[in-house]
């Protein structure tokens, strides 16, 4: 679909592109943007992805900049200047930044050729990750009325597809969609009491890289240790690990040095490893959209791969408990917001776009609040657009030369003590006069044969002289206020919005439960139907299909016999011969095979008189 999407953009059409995980979405806006005069503005909520794409473009000689909450004011100014004066081809921006007057004023001065909206499902209230800040994209369009918009997402239901185009004010509806079907990917759900034993079996009987997803950080290490003890080389990954360690873990896994990674869902965004053969979910995912994306990290090279879910009945009860705890009361959310403002010593009416280092444990202990209550309250406040949480993403040290070349030369002549050091910086790093450039103090120390602390001292003194701007490395989690701190009495969280979000989340969780408990419909068909693709064939490979394949009955015959049997047995119990007599159009052996399959899969049971009846126990509901 890439060529078709690119051509649509070049034709100036507003376009919604649905490509599954690994479908190459970034190419769809990068190619047309590079082929046209001007700048492409890319809206995305994923800071890690922004940084990754900016670095990749720079490595290919393409100038790209990013603006997101938590950056220094001077960095933001430099990025705007690069875009206004034509030095940059791509501007990556977080949706919250669209609200600022500074962004709007600078946008008017830019020559924009394309507006690309990544993770476009966030604009829809029916989407699984609705963010109010995305609604402001429509306002931005009014400032660049003749610029086409390309909206991209990997997962969207039919309702969300319509909503995206309406909320982003498409001039006319235009959807380009590749099927969500991944023919090389086999989905398997296994009901297991001993999940670790089954995990060992799966990994010992497969080759290539694997991702094991779990719900909490503690389990990542526990399961990784268990695998290593059983001679399966693995490592673990979650957002609480120091940034430099996370980078090393990811690098070792990507290179194949460590074939198995056990991770929370913090792992995966921007991962582009083609040869992942196995993805295993040891816990139930929150929704099928997330599951589809995470499972879709397997088999991007189009070779045969597997996505497993291992679950037990307890997991469904745990899912229900997590759901309840993930929605603190409105009063609790407001209390957390108020405590946060006090903790950061932020006056009401101040703090917009300010970022603060934030230690969740310290905060909870100080205000005697539960970790879960605070975590989920902050998550809700983030979705409502009051703040942002940055998970300690590693920011390398950066420098920018404030003086022009002539002024810098004069400084070197007048202050010879810094001359050799400045020359070393200019030799080691290019682009210092144009933008903030990442540096490594240890490398500079090695080259200059001085201690690292001495390098930092030189950099700080040059900063005091206003020769450079020096921003030391940070990797602490941060809270960013996207609005001024609001008085708790004026903090608006409508009951309708709250109830809607809660019911919507409950419906999506129920879809997960229905998916894992279903034992009579192809897994692939179930997932595709969730995303609106109804007319699909059985995959023939998933756990449900493999069971049915043993019957030696084709799909059409099985479904037709089932359609006859089910209403009969729901209406009242029947003896086996009665059932056979009432559907004479089908072969007796095939009817019996279908009945046996339905019995084996707990759809049919027998009563005291040995009559067949439809299984009366309803499915577990949240």
C-alpha positions as CSV (number, residue, x, y, z in Angstrom):
1,X,0.0,0.0,0.0
2,X,3.0,2.4,0.4
3,X,3.1,3.5,-3.2
4,X,-0.6,4.1,-3.3
5,X,-0.5,6.2,-0.1
6,X,2.5,8.2,-1.3
7,X,0.8,9.0,-4.6
8,X,-2.4,10.0,-2.8
9,X,-0.4,12.5,-0.7
10,X,1.5,13.8,-3.8
11,X,-2.0,14.4,-5.4
12,X,-2.8,16.7,-2.5
13,X,-5.5,14.4,-1.0
14,X,-6.3,14.2,2.7
15,X,-5.6,10.5,3.4
16,X,-6.2,8.0,6.2
17,X,-3.7,5.1,5.9
18,X,-4.3,1.9,7.9
19,X,-1.2,-0.3,7.9
20,X,-0.6,-3.0,10.4
21,X,2.4,-3.0,12.8
22,X,5.5,-3.4,10.7
23,X,3.8,-2.1,7.6
24,X,6.2,0.8,7.1
25,X,4.1,3.8,8.0
26,X,7.0,6.4,8.2
27,X,8.0,5.8,4.6
28,X,4.5,7.0,3.6
29,X,5.2,10.6,4.8
30,X,9.0,10.7,4.5
31,X,9.1,9.9,0.8
32,X,6.5,12.5,-0.4
33,X,7.9,15.2,2.0
34,X,11.4,14.7,0.6
35,X,10.2,14.9,-2.9
36,X,8.4,18.3,-2.4
37,X,9.7,21.7,-1.6
38,X,9.2,22.7,2.1
39,X,8.8,21.0,5.5
40,X,6.8,18.1,6.8
41,X,5.2,18.5,10.3
42,X,4.8,15.1,12.0
43,X,2.4,15.0,15.1
44,X,3.1,12.0,17.4
45,X,2.7,11.4,21.2
46,X,5.7,9.0,21.3
47,X,8.8,10.9,22.4
48,X,11.0,7.8,22.1
49,X,9.8,7.3,18.5
50,X,10.4,11.0,17.7
51,X,14.0,10.7,18.8
52,X,14.6,7.5,17.0
53,X,13.2,8.8,13.7
54,X,15.1,12.1,14.0
55,X,18.4,10.2,14.6
56,X,17.7,7.8,11.6
57,X,17.0,10.7,9.3
58,X,20.1,12.6,10.4
59,X,22.2,9.5,9.8
60,X,20.9,9.6,6.2
61,X,21.8,13.2,5.8
62,X,18.3,14.6,6.2
63,X,17.8,17.5,8.6
64,X,15.1,16.8,11.2
65,X,14.2,18.3,14.5
66,X,11.8,17.5,17.3
67,X,9.9,19.7,19.8
68,X,8.3,18.1,22.8
69,X,7.5,18.9,26.4
70,X,10.5,18.8,28.7
71,X,12.9,20.5,26.3
72,X,14.9,23.6,27.3
73,X,13.5,26.9,25.9
74,X,16.7,27.6,24.0
75,X,16.5,24.2,22.3
76,X,12.9,24.8,21.2
77,X,13.9,28.2,19.8
78,X,16.8,26.7,17.8
79,X,14.4,24.0,16.4
80,X,11.8,26.6,15.4
81,X,14.5,28.7,13.7
82,X,15.7,25.7,11.7
83,X,12.2,25.1,10.4
84,X,11.3,28.8,9.7
85,X,14.5,29.5,7.8
86,X,14.4,26.3,5.7
87,X,17.2,24.3,7.3
88,X,14.9,21.4,8.3
89,X,12.8,19.0,6.2
90,X,11.0,17.4,9.2
91,X,9.5,18.8,12.4
92,X,8.3,16.2,14.9
93,X,6.0,17.7,17.5
94,X,4.0,16.3,20.4
95,X,0.2,17.0,20.2
96,X,0.3,19.2,23.4
97,X,2.7,21.5,21.7
98,X,0.1,22.4,19.1
99,X,-1.8,24.3,21.8
100,X,0.9,26.9,22.3
101,X,0.8,30.4,20.7
102,X,4.5,30.1,20.0
103,X,4.0,27.0,17.9
104,X,1.1,28.6,15.9
105,X,3.0,31.8,15.3
106,X,6.1,29.9,14.0
107,X,3.9,27.6,11.9
108,X,2.6,30.5,10.0
109,X,6.2,31.4,9.0
110,X,7.1,27.9,7.9
111,X,6.7,26.5,4.3
112,X,4.8,23.3,5.2
113,X,4.3,20.7,2.5
114,X,2.6,18.0,4.5
115,X,0.9,17.5,7.9
116,X,1.4,13.9,9.1
117,X,-0.5,12.6,12.1
118,X,0.9,9.4,13.6
119,X,-1.2,7.2,16.0
120,X,-4.3,8.9,14.5
121,X,-6.6,6.7,16.6
122,X,-5.8,9.0,19.5
123,X,-8.1,11.7,17.9
124,X,-11.2,9.5,18.3
125,X,-13.2,9.2,21.5
126,X,-14.0,5.6,20.4
127,X,-10.3,4.8,20.2
128,X,-8.5,2.9,22.9
129,X,-6.1,5.8,23.7
130,X,-8.2,8.9,23.1
131,X,-6.2,12.2,23.9
132,X,-8.0,15.5,23.9
133,X,-4.9,17.3,22.7
134,X,-5.3,15.5,19.3
135,X,-8.5,17.4,18.7
136,X,-6.5,20.6,18.3
137,X,-5.0,19.3,15.1
138,X,-8.1,20.5,13.3
139,X,-7.4,24.1,14.6
140,X,-3.9,23.9,13.3
141,X,-5.2,23.0,9.8
142,X,-6.8,26.4,9.5
143,X,-3.4,28.0,9.7
144,X,-2.1,25.8,6.7
145,X,-5.4,25.3,4.7
146,X,-3.9,24.1,1.5
147,X,-1.6,21.5,3.0
148,X,-2.7,17.9,2.7
149,X,-3.0,15.7,5.8
150,X,-1.9,12.1,6.1
151,X,-3.3,10.3,9.2
152,X,-1.6,7.0,10.0
153,X,-2.6,4.2,12.5
154,X,-2.0,0.5,12.9
155,X,-5.3,-0.3,14.6
156,X,-8.7,1.2,14.2
157,X,-12.3,-0.2,14.2
158,X,-14.9,1.0,11.7
159,X,-16.3,3.5,14.1
160,X,-12.8,4.9,14.8
161,X,-12.1,5.2,11.1
162,X,-15.1,7.5,10.5
163,X,-14.3,9.5,13.6
164,X,-10.7,10.2,12.6
165,X,-11.7,11.7,9.3
166,X,-14.4,13.8,10.8
167,X,-12.3,15.1,13.7
168,X,-9.4,15.9,11.5
169,X,-11.7,17.8,9.0
170,X,-10.9,15.7,5.9
171,X,-12.0,17.7,2.8
172,X,-13.4,14.4,1.6
173,X,-13.3,10.9,3.1
174,X,-10.3,8.9,1.7
175,X,-9.3,5.6,3.3
176,X,-6.4,3.4,2.1
177,X,-6.3,0.2,4.1
178,X,-4.2,-2.9,3.9
179,X,-5.8,-5.9,5.4
180,X,-4.9,-6.6,9.0
181,X,-4.3,-10.2,8.2
182,X,-0.8,-11.5,8.8
183,X,-0.8,-14.8,6.9
184,X,2.6,-15.8,8.2
185,X,1.6,-15.3,11.9
186,X,-0.2,-18.1,13.8
187,X,-2.2,-17.1,16.8
188,X,-2.5,-19.6,19.7
189,X,-4.3,-19.3,23.0
190,X,-3.5,-22.0,25.6
191,X,-5.3,-22.5,28.9
192,X,-2.4,-23.5,31.2
193,X,-2.1,-24.1,34.9
194,X,1.7,-24.3,34.8
195,X,2.5,-21.4,32.4
196,X,6.3,-21.4,33.0
197,X,6.5,-25.1,32.1
198,X,4.6,-24.4,28.9
199,X,6.8,-21.4,28.1
200,X,9.9,-23.6,28.4
201,X,8.3,-26.1,26.0
202,X,7.5,-23.4,23.5
203,X,11.0,-21.8,23.6
204,X,12.8,-25.1,23.5
205,X,10.9,-26.1,20.3
206,X,11.4,-22.9,18.4
207,X,14.3,-21.0,16.8
208,X,15.1,-17.3,16.5
209,X,14.3,-14.3,18.7
210,X,11.5,-14.1,21.2
211,X,9.6,-11.4,23.2
212,X,7.9,-12.5,26.4
213,X,5.4,-9.9,27.6
214,X,4.3,-9.6,31.3
215,X,2.2,-7.1,33.2
216,X,4.6,-6.0,36.0
217,X,8.3,-5.1,36.3
218,X,9.1,-7.6,39.0
219,X,8.0,-10.5,36.8
220,X,10.3,-9.5,34.0
221,X,13.3,-10.3,36.1
222,X,11.8,-13.4,37.7
223,X,10.9,-15.0,34.4
224,X,14.3,-14.0,32.8
225,X,16.1,-15.6,35.8
226,X,14.0,-18.7,35.4
227,X,14.8,-19.0,31.7
228,X,18.5,-18.5,32.3
229,X,18.5,-21.2,34.9
230,X,17.0,-23.5,32.3
231,X,19.7,-22.7,29.7
232,X,17.7,-20.2,27.7
233,X,19.7,-17.0,27.4
234,X,17.5,-14.0,28.2
235,X,17.4,-10.5,29.6
236,X,14.7,-8.3,31.0
237,X,13.4,-4.8,30.2
238,X,11.0,-2.3,31.8
239,X,10.7,1.5,32.1
240,X,12.1,1.5,35.6
241,X,15.6,0.3,34.6
242,X,18.3,3.0,34.1
243,X,18.2,4.4,30.5
244,X,21.8,3.3,29.6
245,X,21.1,-0.3,30.8
246,X,17.8,-0.4,28.8
247,X,19.7,0.7,25.7
248,X,22.3,-2.0,26.2
249,X,19.6,-4.7,26.8
250,X,17.8,-3.7,23.6
251,X,21.0,-3.6,21.6
252,X,22.0,-7.1,22.8
253,X,18.6,-8.4,21.8
254,X,18.5,-6.6,18.5
255,X,22.0,-7.9,17.5
256,X,21.0,-11.5,18.5
257,X,23.5,-11.7,21.3
258,X,20.6,-12.3,23.7
259,X,17.8,-14.1,21.8
260,X,15.0,-13.7,24.4
261,X,13.7,-10.6,26.1
262,X,11.2,-10.6,28.9
263,X,9.5,-7.2,29.0
264,X,6.6,-5.0,30.0
265,X,4.7,-3.2,27.2
266,X,7.3,-0.4,27.6
267,X,9.3,-2.5,25.2
268,X,8.5,-2.5,21.5
269,X,7.8,1.0,20.3
270,X,10.1,1.7,17.3
271,X,11.4,-1.9,17.4
272,X,12.2,-2.9,13.9
273,X,13.7,-6.4,14.2
274,X,12.5,-8.6,11.3
275,X,13.3,-12.1,12.6
276,X,11.2,-12.3,15.8
277,X,9.8,-15.8,15.6
278,X,7.8,-15.9,18.9
279,X,5.8,-13.4,20.9
280,X,4.3,-14.8,24.2
281,X,1.9,-13.0,26.5
282,X,2.1,-14.4,29.9
283,X,-0.7,-12.1,31.2
284,X,-3.8,-11.0,29.4
285,X,-3.5,-7.7,27.5
286,X,-5.8,-4.8,28.3
287,X,-7.3,-4.6,24.8
288,X,-7.1,-6.3,21.5
289,X,-5.6,-3.2,19.8
290,X,-2.6,-3.4,22.1
291,X,-2.4,-7.1,21.7
292,X,-2.5,-6.9,17.9
293,X,0.4,-4.4,17.9
294,X,2.5,-6.4,20.3
295,X,1.8,-9.8,18.7
296,X,2.5,-8.1,15.3
297,X,6.2,-7.6,16.3
298,X,6.7,-11.3,15.3
299,X,7.5,-12.2,11.7
300,X,8.1,-8.9,10.1
301,X,10.3,-10.7,7.6
302,X,7.2,-12.5,6.4
303,X,8.5,-15.9,7.6
304,X,6.4,-18.2,9.7
305,X,6.0,-16.9,13.3
306,X,3.8,-17.5,16.4
307,X,1.9,-15.3,18.9
308,X,0.9,-17.2,22.1
309,X,-1.3,-16.2,25.0
310,X,-0.9,-18.4,28.1
311,X,-3.7,-17.9,30.6
312,X,-5.6,-19.5,33.5
313,X,-9.0,-18.7,35.0
314,X,-7.3,-16.6,37.7
315,X,-6.0,-14.3,35.0
316,X,-9.5,-13.2,34.1
317,X,-10.2,-12.4,37.8
318,X,-6.9,-10.4,37.9
319,X,-7.9,-8.5,34.8
320,X,-11.2,-7.5,36.5
321,X,-9.3,-6.3,39.6
322,X,-6.8,-4.3,37.5
323,X,-9.7,-2.8,35.7
324,X,-11.4,-1.7,38.9
325,X,-8.1,-0.2,40.3
326,X,-7.3,1.6,37.1
327,X,-10.2,3.9,37.6
328,X,-9.7,5.9,40.9
329,X,-12.7,8.0,41.9
330,X,-12.9,11.6,40.6
331,X,-12.3,12.8,44.1
332,X,-9.1,10.7,44.4
333,X,-7.8,11.9,41.0
334,X,-8.4,15.6,42.1
335,X,-6.6,14.9,45.4
336,X,-3.5,13.5,43.6
337,X,-3.5,16.5,41.3
338,X,-3.6,18.9,44.2
339,X,-0.9,17.0,46.1
340,X,1.3,17.0,43.0
341,X,1.1,20.8,42.7
342,X,2.0,21.2,46.4
343,X,4.9,18.7,46.1
344,X,6.4,20.6,43.2
345,X,5.8,23.9,44.9
346,X,3.8,25.2,41.9
347,X,1.5,28.2,42.4
348,X,-2.0,28.1,41.0
349,X,-1.9,29.7,37.5
350,X,1.7,28.8,36.8
351,X,3.7,25.9,35.5
352,X,2.5,25.6,31.8
353,X,5.1,23.6,29.8
354,X,7.4,23.3,32.8
355,X,9.0,19.9,33.5
356,X,9.9,18.5,36.9
357,X,11.9,15.5,38.0
358,X,9.4,13.1,39.7
359,X,10.0,10.2,42.0
360,X,6.7,8.3,42.3
361,X,7.8,6.3,45.5
362,X,9.0,9.4,47.3
363,X,5.7,11.3,46.4
364,X,3.5,8.4,47.6
365,X,5.4,8.1,50.9
366,X,5.2,11.9,51.5
367,X,1.5,12.1,51.0
368,X,0.7,8.6,52.3
369,X,-1.0,7.5,49.0
370,X,-1.0,4.1,47.4
371,X,1.2,3.6,44.4
372,X,-1.6,2.2,42.3
373,X,-3.9,5.1,43.1
374,X,-1.3,7.7,42.1
375,X,-0.1,5.8,39.0
376,X,-3.7,5.5,37.6
377,X,-4.7,9.0,38.6
378,X,-1.7,10.5,36.8
379,X,-2.6,8.3,33.8
380,X,-6.1,9.7,33.8
381,X,-4.9,13.3,34.2
382,X,-2.5,12.7,31.2
383,X,-5.3,11.5,29.0
384,X,-7.4,14.5,30.0
385,X,-4.6,16.8,28.9
386,X,-3.5,18.3,32.2
387,X,0.0,16.8,32.3
388,X,2.5,14.5,30.7
389,X,4.7,11.7,32.1
390,X,8.1,11.1,30.6
391,X,9.5,7.7,31.6
392,X,13.1,8.7,32.2
393,X,14.0,8.6,28.5
394,X,17.7,9.0,28.2
395,X,18.7,12.5,26.9
396,X,22.4,12.7,26.1
397,X,24.3,15.9,26.9
398,X,23.9,18.5,24.2
399,X,25.7,21.7,23.3
400,X,25.0,24.6,20.9
401,X,27.5,27.4,20.0
402,X,25.7,30.7,20.7
403,X,28.4,32.9,19.0
404,X,28.9,33.1,15.3
405,X,32.3,32.0,13.9
406,X,33.8,35.4,13.9
407,X,32.7,36.1,17.5
408,X,34.0,32.7,18.6
409,X,37.4,33.3,17.0
410,X,37.7,36.6,18.9
411,X,36.8,34.8,22.2
412,X,39.5,32.2,21.5
413,X,42.1,34.9,20.9
414,X,41.1,36.9,23.9
415,X,40.8,33.8,26.2
416,X,43.6,31.4,25.1
417,X,43.0,29.1,28.0
418,X,39.9,27.7,26.2
419,X,41.3,27.8,22.7
420,X,42.5,24.1,22.5
421,X,39.3,22.8,24.2
422,X,37.1,24.8,21.7
423,X,39.1,23.5,18.8
424,X,38.6,20.0,20.0
425,X,34.9,20.4,20.2
426,X,34.7,21.9,16.7
427,X,36.8,19.0,15.3
428,X,34.8,16.3,17.2
429,X,31.3,17.5,16.4
430,X,29.7,19.1,13.3
431,X,26.7,21.4,13.2
432,X,27.4,23.1,16.5
433,X,26.5,26.5,15.1
434,X,23.2,25.3,13.7
435,X,21.6,23.1,16.3
436,X,21.9,21.3,19.7
437,X,24.3,18.4,19.1
438,X,24.6,15.4,21.4
439,X,28.0,15.0,22.9
440,X,29.8,12.5,25.1
441,X,31.9,14.0,27.9
442,X,33.8,10.7,28.4
443,X,34.8,10.7,24.8
444,X,35.9,14.3,25.0
445,X,37.9,13.5,28.1
446,X,39.7,10.6,26.4
447,X,40.6,12.8,23.4
448,X,41.8,15.7,25.5
449,X,43.5,13.4,28.0
450,X,41.9,15.1,31.0
451,X,39.3,13.9,33.6
452,X,35.6,13.8,32.7
453,X,34.8,16.1,35.5
454,X,37.3,18.6,34.1
455,X,35.5,18.4,30.7
456,X,32.1,19.2,32.5
457,X,33.8,22.1,34.3
458,X,35.1,23.6,31.0
459,X,31.6,23.2,29.4
460,X,29.9,24.9,32.4
461,X,32.4,27.8,32.3
462,X,31.9,28.3,28.6
463,X,28.1,28.3,29.3
464,X,28.6,31.0,31.9
465,X,30.5,33.1,29.4
466,X,27.5,32.6,27.0
467,X,29.8,31.1,24.4
468,X,27.8,27.8,24.4
469,X,24.6,26.4,25.8
470,X,25.3,23.1,27.6
471,X,22.6,20.8,28.7
472,X,23.9,17.9,30.8
473,X,22.5,14.3,30.3
474,X,19.2,13.5,32.1
475,X,17.5,10.2,32.5
476,X,15.1,10.8,35.4
477,X,11.3,10.4,35.1
478,X,9.6,13.7,34.7
479,X,6.2,15.3,35.0
480,X,5.3,18.1,32.5
481,X,2.4,20.4,33.1
482,X,0.7,21.0,29.8
483,X,-1.6,23.6,31.4
484,X,-1.2,26.1,34.2
485,X,-1.8,24.5,37.6
486,X,-5.6,24.7,38.1
487,X,-7.2,25.3,41.5
488,X,-8.8,21.9,42.6
489,X,-12.2,23.6,42.6
490,X,-11.9,24.3,38.9
491,X,-10.4,21.0,37.8
492,X,-12.9,19.8,35.3
493,X,-13.3,16.1,35.0
494,X,-16.9,15.5,33.8
495,X,-18.8,12.5,35.2
496,X,-20.0,11.7,31.6
497,X,-16.4,11.6,30.3
498,X,-15.3,9.5,33.3
499,X,-18.1,7.0,32.9
500,X,-17.7,6.9,29.1
501,X,-14.0,6.1,29.5
502,X,-14.7,3.5,32.1
503,X,-17.4,1.7,30.1
504,X,-15.3,1.9,26.9
505,X,-12.3,0.3,28.8
506,X,-14.7,-2.4,30.2
507,X,-16.0,-3.2,26.7
508,X,-12.5,-3.6,25.4
509,X,-11.5,-5.8,28.3
510,X,-14.5,-8.0,27.6
511,X,-13.4,-8.4,24.0
512,X,-10.1,-9.8,25.3
513,X,-11.9,-12.3,27.6
514,X,-14.2,-13.3,24.7
515,X,-11.2,-13.8,22.5
516,X,-9.3,-16.1,24.8
517,X,-12.4,-18.1,25.8
518,X,-13.6,-18.6,22.3
519,X,-13.0,-22.2,21.2
520,X,-15.1,-22.5,18.1
521,X,-14.0,-19.7,15.8
522,X,-10.6,-19.1,14.1
523,X,-8.4,-16.7,16.1
524,X,-7.4,-14.9,12.9
525,X,-11.1,-14.4,12.0
526,X,-11.9,-13.1,15.5
527,X,-9.1,-10.5,15.4
528,X,-10.0,-9.4,11.9
529,X,-13.7,-9.2,12.7
530,X,-12.8,-6.9,15.7
531,X,-11.2,-4.5,13.2
532,X,-14.1,-4.7,10.8
533,X,-13.0,-7.4,8.4
534,X,-15.9,-9.9,8.4
535,X,-15.5,-11.8,5.1
536,X,-12.4,-13.8,5.9
537,X,-11.4,-17.5,5.7
538,X,-10.2,-19.7,8.5
539,X,-6.4,-19.5,8.9
540,X,-6.2,-23.3,9.3
541,X,-3.2,-22.9,11.7
542,X,-4.4,-21.5,15.0
543,X,-5.2,-23.7,18.0
544,X,-9.0,-23.6,17.2
545,X,-8.4,-24.5,13.5
546,X,-6.0,-27.3,14.3
547,X,-8.6,-28.9,16.5
548,X,-11.3,-28.5,13.9
549,X,-9.0,-29.8,11.1
550,X,-8.9,-33.2,12.9
551,X,-12.6,-33.7,12.1
552,X,-11.8,-33.9,8.4
553,X,-14.8,-31.7,7.6
554,X,-14.5,-28.5,5.6
555,X,-15.3,-25.1,7.1
556,X,-18.6,-24.6,5.3
557,X,-19.9,-28.1,6.3
558,X,-18.9,-27.6,10.0
559,X,-20.6,-24.1,10.2
560,X,-23.8,-25.4,8.4
561,X,-24.1,-28.4,10.8
562,X,-23.4,-26.2,13.8
563,X,-26.1,-23.7,12.7
564,X,-28.6,-26.6,12.8
565,X,-27.5,-28.2,16.0
566,X,-27.3,-25.1,18.2
567,X,-30.9,-23.9,18.1
568,X,-32.2,-27.4,18.5
569,X,-30.2,-28.0,21.8
570,X,-30.9,-24.5,23.1
571,X,-34.6,-25.0,22.7
572,X,-34.6,-28.3,24.7
573,X,-32.4,-31.4,25.3
574,X,-32.3,-34.0,22.5
575,X,-31.1,-37.6,22.2
576,X,-28.3,-38.1,19.7
577,X,-30.6,-40.0,17.3
578,X,-33.2,-37.2,17.5
579,X,-30.5,-34.7,16.4
580,X,-29.4,-36.9,13.5
581,X,-33.0,-37.4,12.4
582,X,-33.8,-33.7,12.4
583,X,-31.0,-32.7,10.0
584,X,-31.2,-35.4,7.3
585,X,-29.5,-33.3,4.7
586,X,-26.1,-34.0,6.4
587,X,-24.1,-37.2,6.6
588,X,-24.6,-39.0,10.0
589,X,-20.8,-39.5,10.6
590,X,-20.1,-35.8,10.0
591,X,-22.9,-34.8,12.4
592,X,-21.5,-37.1,15.1
593,X,-17.9,-35.6,14.6
594,X,-19.3,-32.1,15.0
595,X,-21.2,-33.1,18.2
596,X,-18.0,-34.7,19.6
597,X,-16.0,-31.6,18.9
598,X,-18.6,-29.5,20.6
599,X,-18.5,-31.8,23.6
600,X,-14.7,-31.7,23.8
601,X,-14.8,-27.9,23.7
602,X,-17.5,-27.6,26.4
603,X,-20.3,-26.3,24.1
604,X,-22.5,-29.4,24.6
605,X,-23.1,-31.4,27.8
606,X,-25.4,-34.4,28.6
607,X,-28.1,-34.5,31.3
608,X,-29.1,-37.3,33.6
609,X,-31.1,-39.0,30.8
610,X,-28.0,-38.9,28.5
611,X,-29.7,-36.3,26.4
612,X,-27.5,-33.6,24.6
613,X,-28.1,-30.0,25.7
614,X,-26.3,-26.7,24.9
615,X,-23.8,-25.9,27.7
616,X,-25.7,-23.7,30.1
617,X,-22.8,-21.9,31.9
618,X,-22.4,-18.5,30.5
619,X,-19.0,-17.1,29.8
620,X,-17.1,-15.2,32.4
621,X,-17.9,-11.5,32.2
622,X,-16.1,-8.6,33.7
